[in-house]
Amino acid sequence: MPATAKWPKPKNEDEFEDMAVDFLRIRWRDPHAMKNGRRGQRQDGVDIVGHPPWLKGKTEETAGGQCKNTDSLKLATVIAEVDKAKKFKGGLGEFVLVTAADRDSALQSEVRAHFRAHPAPFDIELVFWPDVVSDLSNDDQLVAKYWKGFSDTASRDVGVSIPVWIDREGAREDETAECQCQITLSLPAPGIDLDASELAVELQRMMREGRGGRFFSGILGQVPKPID
């Protein structure tokens, strides 16, 4: 599916920064998020600035983003970038480090542990390449912008079971009806993880395309009932 396909990564720093701007406009729900100055100017560790609605009313309403177009990210680099961002004029309410590296649970754990022991004056979030792709690939215009000519048909090797309604034929009068919804996603290769956010993206795409529609909306709007 688009959210888990092997989308080509940009080799150019400027292109990755453009991607990060569009990604953070989606993530921050701020269409006016923009680059902070230009390359070569002092940026205090902040490449992109925006104003997420959840920071409104707080002392620091600005969010900052830093881009790292690298395949590997270390804790020392994260700490260094956070230290730079602490000097951002006006202060930050949130700091997002966007990297082209694949998701790294060990690094995420190290970052959480470090900033629990050494709190920063703002919230810190690491965003990896799969997270960037998850949002950008959900917008056809952004796909055309960054992956022109890269067909998404090969990336949609996913089998989705369309809802099947079971009628009452053959049922006895004393039997009750039960509605079950099962969504089956057949991943193109074994050993691939599918996290909740990626599944949510795929479900939203299916609803926009008219597959499921009210059915999925109704199911997703219900509070799950605890069983065993």
Phi, psi and chi 1 to 4 in degrees:
 res  aa     phi    psi   chi1   chi2   chi3   chi4
   1 MET       -  161.7   67.1 -178.6   71.9      -
   2 PRO   -53.5  -39.4  -28.5   35.1      -      -
   3 ALA   -69.1  -19.5      -      -      -      -
   4 THR  -120.8    5.6   55.0      -      -      -
   5 ALA   -72.1  163.9      -      -      -      -
   6 LYS   -86.2   75.4  -64.9  -66.4 -176.9 -178.2
   7 TRP   -73.2  135.1  -64.3   83.0      -      -
   8 PRO   -59.3  138.7  -22.0   33.1      -      -
   9 LYS   -90.9  147.6  -62.5 -179.4 -179.0 -179.5
  10 PRO   -74.8  142.0   29.2  -35.0      -      -
  11 LYS   -93.6  -17.3  -65.2 -178.6  179.4  179.4
  12 ASN   -91.0  129.8 -177.3  -73.4      -      -
  13 GLU   -60.2  -41.8  -69.2  -76.0  -11.5      -
  14 ASP   -65.4  -39.1  -68.8  -32.2      -      -
  15 GLU   -66.1  -40.5 -175.4 -178.5    4.0      -
  16 PHE   -64.5  -36.9 -178.0   66.4      -      -
  17 GLU   -66.0  -38.5 -166.2  168.9  -69.2      -
  18 ASP   -61.1  -42.0  -71.5  -18.3      -      -
  19 MET   -60.7  -43.8  -79.1 -177.3  157.0      -
  20 ALA   -63.7  -36.9      -      -      -      -
  21 VAL   -61.0  -49.5  170.9      -      -      -
  22 ASP   -64.6  -38.2  -78.4  -36.8      -      -
  23 PHE   -62.8  -46.5  166.4   78.8      -      -
  24 LEU   -71.7  -26.5  -71.4  173.3      -      -
  25 ARG   -62.3  -36.3  -77.1  174.1  177.4  169.2
  26 ILE   -74.0  -50.4  -63.1  169.9      -      -
  27 ARG   -61.9  -42.0  177.0   61.7   61.2   95.0
  28 TRP   -86.1   -5.7  -73.4  -21.5      -      -
  29 ARG    55.1   40.2  -58.7  177.5 -161.0  164.9
  30 ASP  -130.9   97.8  177.5   11.0      -      -
  31 PRO   -66.3  -10.3   25.2  -33.9      -      -
  32 HIS  -100.7    6.4  -55.5  -65.1      -      -
  33 ALA   -57.9  142.4      -      -      -      -
  34 MET  -149.1  169.1   63.3 -178.4   70.1      -
  35 LYS   -68.4  146.8  -66.3 -177.6 -177.6 -178.3
  36 ASN   -95.3   97.9  177.7   36.5      -      -
  37 GLY    69.4 -151.3      -      -      -      -
  38 ARG  -136.0  163.7   62.7  179.0 -175.4  -86.8
  39 ARG   -56.7  134.3 -166.3  173.1  -62.6  -77.6
  40 GLY   102.1  -23.8      -      -      -      -
  41 GLN   -85.7  156.7  -70.0 -175.6  -40.0      -
  42 ARG   -69.0  124.9  178.2  172.3  175.6  175.4
  43 GLN  -121.0   -2.5  -62.3  171.1  -58.7      -
  44 ASP    53.1   42.9  -68.6  -34.5      -      -
  45 GLY    74.0   10.2      -      -      -      -
  46 VAL  -121.2  114.2  175.7      -      -      -
  47 ASP   -88.6  -30.6  -66.2  -31.8      -      -
  48 ILE  -135.0  138.9  -56.3  162.4      -      -
  49 VAL  -124.6  147.2  -68.4      -      -      -
  50 GLY  -156.7  177.0      -      -      -      -
  51 HIS  -134.0   84.4  -62.3   86.5      -      -
  52 PRO   -61.8  144.1  -18.0   30.9      -      -
  53 PRO   -60.6  -27.3   18.8  -30.4      -      -
  54 TRP   -75.1   -9.2   50.9   85.2      -      -
  55 LEU   -95.2   -7.1  -68.4 -177.9      -      -
  56 LYS   -61.5  130.5 -170.7  172.9 -177.0  179.5
  57 GLY    94.3  -13.0      -      -      -      -
  58 LYS   -84.6  165.2  -66.8 -170.5  175.9 -178.5
  59 THR   -58.8  -44.8  -54.9      -      -      -
  60 GLU  -110.1  107.9  -73.4   82.6   18.7      -
  61 GLU   -93.6   -3.2  -64.9 -173.4   -5.9      -
  62 THR   -95.2  138.9  -57.8      -      -      -
  63 ALA  -108.8  144.9      -      -      -      -
  64 GLY  -121.1  144.8      -      -      -      -
  65 GLY  -125.0  142.2      -      -      -      -
  66 GLN  -124.1  134.6  167.7   62.7 -137.9      -
  67 CYS  -103.7  135.2  -54.4      -      -      -
  68 LYS  -132.6   98.3  -72.4  -64.9  177.6 -174.1
  69 ASN   -83.7   74.2 -172.2   20.1      -      -
  70 THR  -137.2  153.9  176.3      -      -      -
  71 ASP   -87.8   -6.9  -71.1  -30.0      -      -
  72 SER  -144.5  135.1  178.5      -      -      -
  73 LEU  -129.5  136.9 -166.2   64.3      -      -
  74 LYS  -113.8  157.6  -56.6  -63.7 -177.6 -175.4
  75 LEU   -57.7  -40.3  175.5   62.3      -      -
  76 ALA   -59.7  -37.5      -      -      -      -
  77 THR   -67.1  -42.9  -57.7      -      -      -
  78 VAL   -61.4  -45.8  177.1      -      -      -
  79 ILE   -60.7  -43.8  -65.2  172.3      -      -
  80 ALA   -62.5  -41.6      -      -      -      -
  81 GLU   -69.6  -36.9  -65.3  -59.1  -25.7      -
  82 VAL   -65.0  -41.1  169.0      -      -      -
  83 ASP   -61.3  -39.1  -73.7  -18.5      -      -
  84 LYS   -65.0  -42.8  -68.8  178.4 -172.2  176.5
  85 ALA   -65.7  -24.1      -      -      -      -
  86 LYS   -63.1  -21.3  -69.4  176.9 -177.7  177.5
  87 LYS   -92.7    2.0  -58.6  173.6 -175.6  175.9
  88 PHE   -62.4  127.7 -176.9   78.9      -      -
  89 LYS   -64.0  130.2  -68.8 -178.0  179.3  178.9
  90 GLY    93.7  -16.7      -      -      -      -
  91 GLY    80.9  162.6      -      -      -      -
  92 LEU  -125.2  147.1  -64.5  173.5      -      -
  93 GLY   -97.5  -16.9      -      -      -      -
  94 GLU  -157.3  142.4  178.1  178.0  -46.7      -
  95 PHE  -131.5  124.1 -179.6   68.7      -      -
  96 VAL  -117.7  122.0 -179.0      -      -      -
  97 LEU  -100.1  114.3 -158.8  158.5      -      -
  98 VAL  -102.0  123.1 -175.2      -      -      -
  99 THR  -127.1  152.0  175.4      -      -      -
 100 ALA   -84.2    1.7      -      -      -      -
 101 ALA   -72.7  154.6      -      -      -      -
 102 ASP   -72.5  158.8  -69.3  -31.3      -      -
 103 ARG   -58.6  134.8 -165.3  175.1  -70.9  114.3
 104 ASP  -130.5  101.3 -174.5  -21.5      -      -
 105 SER   -66.3  -32.8   60.1      -      -      -
 106 ALA   -65.0  -43.6      -      -      -      -
 107 LEU   -64.9  -41.9  175.2   61.8      -      -
 108 GLN   -58.9  -41.3  -70.5  172.5  -59.0      -
 109 SER   -65.7  -41.8  179.0      -      -      -
 110 GLU   -63.3  -42.0  -70.6  174.9  -10.2      -
 111 VAL   -64.4  -44.7  168.8      -      -      -
 112 ARG   -60.0  -45.7  -73.8 -167.5  -64.4  -92.0
 113 ALA   -64.1  -42.7      -      -      -      -
 114 HIS   -63.7  -45.6  175.9   83.0      -      -
 115 PHE   -83.2  -10.0  -71.2  105.4      -      -
 116 ARG   -71.4  -40.4  -87.4 -161.7  -58.8  -93.7
 117 ALA   -77.7  -30.6      -      -      -      -
 118 HIS  -131.2   76.8  -50.6  -80.3      -      -
 119 PRO   -59.0  141.6  -21.4   33.5      -      -
 120 ALA   -94.6  161.8      -      -      -      -
 121 PRO   -77.8    6.1   27.0  -33.9      -      -
 122 PHE  -147.8  163.4   41.0   69.8      -      -
 123 ASP   -71.0  145.4  -66.8  -29.0      -      -
 124 ILE  -123.2  133.5  -60.4  167.2      -      -
 125 GLU  -134.9  135.5 -178.2 -178.8    7.2      -
 126 LEU   -98.5  132.5  -71.4 -174.6      -      -
 127 VAL  -123.3  122.5  170.9      -      -      -
 128 PHE  -100.7  170.8  -62.4   90.2      -      -
 129 TRP   -52.9  -45.3  179.7 -113.6      -      -
 130 PRO   -58.8  -32.3  -24.7   35.9      -      -
 131 ASP   -68.9  -40.8  -55.3  -51.3      -      -
 132 VAL   -62.7  -48.5  175.1      -      -      -
 133 VAL   -61.2  -39.7  167.3      -      -      -
 134 SER   -55.6  -39.7  178.7      -      -      -
 135 ASP   -86.1  -44.3  -79.4    1.3      -      -
 136 LEU   -66.7  -37.8  -64.5 -172.7      -      -
 137 SER   -72.9   -7.1   66.3      -      -      -
 138 ASN   -86.5   -3.6 -152.4   33.4      -      -
 139 ASP  -121.5  113.6 -173.4  -49.3      -      -
 140 ASP   -59.1  -35.4  -68.8  -21.1      -      -
 141 GLN   -67.4  -37.5  -69.9 -175.9  -27.0      -
 142 LEU   -73.5  -33.0  -66.3  178.7      -      -
 143 VAL   -62.2  -45.1  169.7      -      -      -
 144 ALA   -64.9  -32.1      -      -      -      -
 145 LYS   -70.7  -43.1  179.5  177.9  179.2 -179.8
 146 TYR  -104.6  -22.7  -64.8  115.0      -      -
 147 TRP  -128.0   44.5  -65.8  -72.3      -      -
 148 LYS   -56.7  127.4 -172.9  175.9 -178.5  179.9
 149 GLY    88.3   -9.9      -      -      -      -
 150 PHE   -89.5  104.9  179.2   68.5      -      -
 151 SER   -70.2  135.8  172.5      -      -      -
 152 ASP   -90.8    1.5   67.1  -12.4      -      -
 153 THR   -67.2  -37.1   54.0      -      -      -
 154 ALA   -71.1  -23.9      -      -      -      -
 155 SER   -83.3   -7.6   70.4      -      -      -
 156 ARG  -102.9   44.3  -63.7 -167.7 -179.1 -174.1
 157 ASP   -78.2   65.2  -72.1  -24.0      -      -
 158 VAL  -132.8  128.9   57.4      -      -      -
 159 GLY   -96.3  121.1      -      -      -      -
 160 VAL  -113.6  122.3 -178.3      -      -      -
 161 SER   -79.4  120.8   58.6      -      -      -
 162 ILE   -73.1  141.2  -57.2  -58.7      -      -
 163 PRO   -53.7  134.6  -25.5   33.2      -      -
 164 VAL  -116.1  126.2  176.3      -      -      -
 165 TRP   -94.6  128.8  -62.2  101.6      -      -
 166 ILE  -100.3  120.7  -58.1  174.5      -      -
 167 ASP   -82.3 -176.7   60.5   27.2      -      -
 168 ARG   -91.3    5.4  -64.4  -75.4  -65.3  161.2
 169 GLU   -61.5  128.1 -176.8  178.8   -6.3      -
 170 GLY    88.1   -4.8      -      -      -      -
 171 ALA   -86.2  145.7      -      -      -      -
 172 ARG   -82.2  161.3  -61.2 -167.1  -53.1  -90.6
 173 GLU   -64.2  -28.7  -70.5  -62.7  -36.7      -
 174 ASP   -87.8    2.3   60.8  -19.1      -      -
 175 GLU   -91.1  142.4  -68.9  178.8  -34.5      -
 176 THR   -98.1  158.9   57.1      -      -      -
 177 ALA   -92.3  147.8      -      -      -      -
 178 GLU  -135.1  134.3 -179.3 -176.3   80.3      -
 179 CYS  -107.6  125.6  176.7      -      -      -
 180 GLN  -123.0  144.3  -74.3 -170.5  -28.3      -
 181 CYS  -122.5  122.5  170.6      -      -      -
 182 GLN  -127.7  125.4 -179.5  174.2  -11.7      -
 183 ILE  -108.7  122.0  -56.9  169.1      -      -
 184 THR  -109.7  124.0  -55.8      -      -      -
 185 LEU  -114.8  117.1  -62.1  176.8      -      -
 186 SER   -95.9  105.5  -56.6      -      -      -
 187 LEU   -74.4  148.0  -62.2  177.5      -      -
 188 PRO   -67.4  -18.1   23.2  -33.9      -      -
 189 ALA  -148.3  147.3      -      -      -      -
 190 PRO   -68.3  154.2   25.2  -34.5      -      -
 191 GLY    84.8    4.9      -      -      -      -
 192 ILE   -90.8  129.0  -64.2  179.6      -      -
 193 ASP   -81.8  147.1  -92.5  -12.0      -      -
 194 LEU  -131.0  106.5 -178.9   70.8      -      -
 195 ASP   -88.8  173.8   65.2   24.2      -      -
 196 ALA   -61.4  -38.3      -      -      -      -
 197 SER   -66.8  -37.3   62.9      -      -      -
 198 GLU   -67.9  -38.9  -67.6  165.9  -22.0      -
 199 LEU   -64.5  -40.4  178.1   57.4      -      -
 200 ALA   -62.0  -41.7      -      -      -      -
 201 VAL   -60.3  -43.4  166.5      -      -      -
 202 GLU   -66.8  -40.2 -174.2   64.7   11.8      -
 203 LEU   -64.1  -41.1  -72.3  174.3      -      -
 204 GLN   -62.8  -40.4  -71.3  165.0    3.1      -
 205 ARG   -63.7  -41.7 -177.8  178.0   67.1   80.5
 206 MET   -62.1  -40.3  -70.8  169.8   61.3      -
 207 MET   -67.4  -39.5  -75.3 -170.9  -80.0      -
 208 ARG   -64.2  -33.0  -78.8 -158.7  -52.0  -85.5
 209 GLU   -83.3    1.7  -66.2  175.7   -5.5      -
 210 GLY    84.1   11.0      -      -      -      -
 211 ARG   -95.0  106.3  -68.5 -168.8  -75.8  156.1
 212 GLY   102.8  -52.4      -      -      -      -
 213 GLY    47.3 -119.2      -      -      -      -
 214 ARG   -61.6  -29.1  -64.8  179.8 -174.1  174.6
 215 PHE   -59.6  -53.6 -178.4   82.0      -      -
 216 PHE   -66.8  -40.4  -79.9  135.1      -      -
 217 SER   -58.2  -42.1  -61.8      -      -      -
 218 GLY   -66.1  -44.7      -      -      -      -
 219 ILE   -62.4  -47.3  -67.5  -66.5      -      -
 220 LEU   -69.6  -20.4  -64.2  174.7      -      -
 221 GLY   -84.6   -7.6      -      -      -      -
 222 GLN   -87.1  150.2  -64.8  176.8   15.9      -
 223 VAL   -82.9  123.0  177.6      -      -      -
 224 PRO   -58.8  140.9  -21.2   32.8      -      -
 225 LYS   -94.0  123.6  -64.8  179.3  179.8  178.6
 226 PRO   -66.3  135.1   25.0  -33.2      -      -
 227 ILE  -119.1 -119.7   46.0  175.9      -      -
 228 ASP   -83.1      -  -69.6  -24.3      -      -
